[in-house]
């Protein structure tokens, strides 16, 4: 999904057979502004945009939008679930081990699944492989380097 598609969230929701509601539009807008956001981050952004809204309402919207393929839910190991509006392509993620910052990485292969096991248990058909790369973001690397020089001087 591109931001051009999100320029008309009402049409996007209707196209998925969903009613257009303020919370749904607010969640889509929050995720467009903050990709890979946690539910708590989305809730805070939605409350800033529209005032009072329940935690359950935001979780319900996140679940509905995920079920209808309008957003994607990822959950890197040891992390809370995160949501993004980039759907419909085969991409992966890189996660900072220190601060949890998450970024997209385009798949080199392109189509899903990008990984195929040598042996697949009988009856399984693959349609997706989730790849997560781990490392340190530039900010955390710089902070670690600063800490190293500070402690050695």
C-alpha positions, 0 to 999 in steps of 0.5 A, a space after each residue: 500500500 502506498 501513501 497515495 492509496 491512503 490519501 482516501 482512507 474512506 475509499 480504502 475502507 469501503 473497497 474492503 467492504 468496511 464501514 467508514 468510522 472515525 476510529 478506523 480513519 484515525 488508526 490508518 492515519 496514525 499508522 501512515 505517520 508512524 509505521 511499525 507502531 505498537 497498539 499503545 502508540 496508535 492509541 495515543 495518536 488516535 486520542 490526540 486526533 479525535 479525543 476520547 476513544 477506548 483502548 478496546 475500540 483501537 484494538 478492535 480496529 487494528 484487528 479488523 484492519 488486519 483481518 481485511 488486509 489493510 494493515 499488517 501485524 508483525 511481532 519480532 521476537 521479544 517485542 510487542 506487536 507492531 502494525 504497518 500500512 505497507 501491505 501487498 508486497 513481499 518485504 521484511 524487517 530489520 530491528 534494532 536490538 537496543 531500542 527496538 526501532 524497526 525498518 522495512 527491507 525489500 525482499 531480494 527475491 520479490 515474490 512470496 515465499 522468499 524462503 523454501 525449506 528443503 523438506 516440507 511436512 506432508 500437506 503443507 503449502 507455503 504462502 509466506 516466510 517472515 524474515 527479521 534481521 537484527 542489529 543496531 541502528 545508527 543512533 544506538 551504535 553512536 551511543 555505544 561508541 560514545 559510552 565506550 570512549 567516555 568510559 576509557 578516557 
